[in-house]
Amino acid sequence: MAKAKTTKSKKTDENEIGRFIDILIENQGRFNKALSAARKQNAKINEMVTEQIVLGQREALELTKKVATNPSAYSENSKAMLEAAAEAQTRSLDFAKELYGEQVKAAETLRESMQAAMENSREAAEAAMQLGRTWGANNPIADAFQKGMESLRS
């Protein structure tokens, strides 16, 4: 009889350990997915910033060339500078809107990831507590430890 109980408790321990590890594996997969999404979003934002820098440099060089090739055409040069400034402002506002949109998406993604992480942590903690209870109930060393602790309390 005692042997059957040991076999049953061993299977229970294995089931609890397996459940706990399965939850850890699942959580690790979710974490990797969240990291991958964040990495893609960061790459998109970096690409947007780089694109704006390159475009701004190109427009500045084109304006410089236009002014340098005909420095005495004050009226044309002033007009070109005002147009370039207006285009730069428009581009800056469009970029700010696009960046804000990406920030909103990033905040939502972070919120969802944190919420999932909290749920996953709760699930893992419950599995760990169940594993601890099962292990404590079926482990003779744990029973001896508990009795020793009770004797200290008295």
For each residue, the residues with C-beta under 8 A, 3 or more apart:
1: 4 5
2: 5 6
3: 6 7
4: 1 7 8
5: 1 2 8 9
6: 2 3 9 10
7: 3 4 10 11
8: 4 5 11 12
9: 5 6 12 13 134 137 138
10: 6 7 13 14 138
11: 7 8 14 15
12: 8 9 15 16 134 138
13: 9 10 16 17 131 134 135 138
14: 10 11 17 18
15: 11 12 18 19
16: 12 13 19 20 127 130 131 134 135
17: 13 14 20 21 131
18: 14 15 21 22
19: 15 16 22 23 127 130 131
20: 16 17 23 24 124 127 128 130 131
21: 17 18 24 25
22: 18 19 25 26
23: 19 20 26 27 120 123 124 127
24: 20 21 27 28 124
25: 21 22 28 29
26: 22 23 29 30 120
27: 23 24 30 31 117 120 121 123 124
28: 24 25 31 32
29: 25 26 32 33
30: 26 27 33 34 116 117 120
31: 27 28 34 35 117
32: 28 29 35 36
33: 29 30 36 37
34: 30 31 37 38 109 113 116 117
35: 31 32 38 39
36: 32 33 39 40
37: 33 34 40 41 109 113
38: 34 35 41 42 106 109 110 113
39: 35 36 42 43
40: 36 37 43 44
41: 37 38 44 45 102 105 106 109
42: 38 39 45 46
43: 39 40 46 47
44: 40 41 47 48 102
45: 41 42 48 49 99 102
46: 42 43 49 50
47: 43 44 50 51
48: 44 45 51 52 95 98 99 102
49: 45 46 52 53
50: 46 47 53 54
51: 47 48 54 55
52: 48 49 55 56 91 95
53: 49 50 56 57
54: 50 51 57 58
55: 51 52 58 59 91
56: 52 53 59 60 88 91
57: 53 54 60 61
58: 54 55 61 62
59: 55 56 62 63 84 87 88
60: 56 57 63 64 84
61: 57 58 64 65
62: 58 59 65 66
63: 59 60 66 67 80 81 84
64: 60 61 67 68
65: 61 62 68 69
66: 62 63 69 70 77 80
67: 63 64 70 71 77 80 81
68: 64 65 71
69: 65 66
70: 66 67 73 76 77
71: 67 68 77
72:
73: 70 76 77
74: 77 78
75: 78 79
76: 70 73 79 80
77: 66 67 70 71 73 74 80 81
78: 74 75 81 82
79: 75 76 82 83
80: 63 66 67 76 77 83 84
81: 63 67 77 78 84 85
82: 78 79 85 86
83: 79 80 86 87
84: 59 60 63 80 81 87 88
85: 81 82 88 89
86: 82 83 89 90
87: 59 83 84 90 91
88: 56 59 84 85 91 92
89: 85 86 92 93
90: 86 87 93 94
91: 52 55 56 87 88 94 95
92: 88 89 95 96
93: 89 90 96 97
94: 90 91 97 98
95: 48 52 91 92 98 99
96: 92 93 99 100
97: 93 94 100 101
98: 48 94 95 101 102
99: 45 48 95 96 102 103
100: 96 97 103 104
101: 97 98 104 105
102: 41 44 45 48 98 99 105 106
103: 99 100 106 107
104: 100 101 107 108
105: 41 101 102 108 109
106: 38 41 102 103 109 110
107: 103 104 110 111
108: 104 105 111 112
109: 34 37 38 41 105 106 112 113
110: 38 106 107 113 114
111: 107 108 114 115
112: 108 109 115 116
113: 34 37 38 109 110 116 117
114: 110 111 117 118
115: 111 112 118 119
116: 30 34 112 113 119 120
117: 27 30 31 34 113 114 120 121
118: 114 115 121 122
119: 115 116 122 123
120: 23 26 27 30 116 117 123 124
121: 27 117 118 124 125
122: 118 119 125 126
123: 23 27 119 120 126 127
124: 20 23 24 27 120 121 127 128
125: 121 122 128 129
126: 122 123 129 130
127: 16 19 20 23 123 124 130 131
128: 20 124 125 131 132
129: 125 126 132 133
130: 16 19 20 126 127 133 134
131: 13 16 17 19 20 127 128 134 135
132: 128 129 135 136
133: 129 130 136 137
134: 9 12 13 16 130 131 137 138
135: 13 16 131 132 138 139 142
136: 132 133 139 142 143 146
137: 9 133 134 142
138: 9 10 12 13 134 135
139: 135 136 142 143
140: 143 144
141: 144 145
142: 135 136 137 139 145 146
143: 136 139 140 146 147
144: 140 141 147 148
145: 141 142 148 149
146: 136 142 143 149 150
147: 143 144 150 151
148: 144 145 151 152
149: 145 146 152 153
150: 146 147 153 154
151: 147 148 154
152: 148 149
153: 149 150
154: 150 151
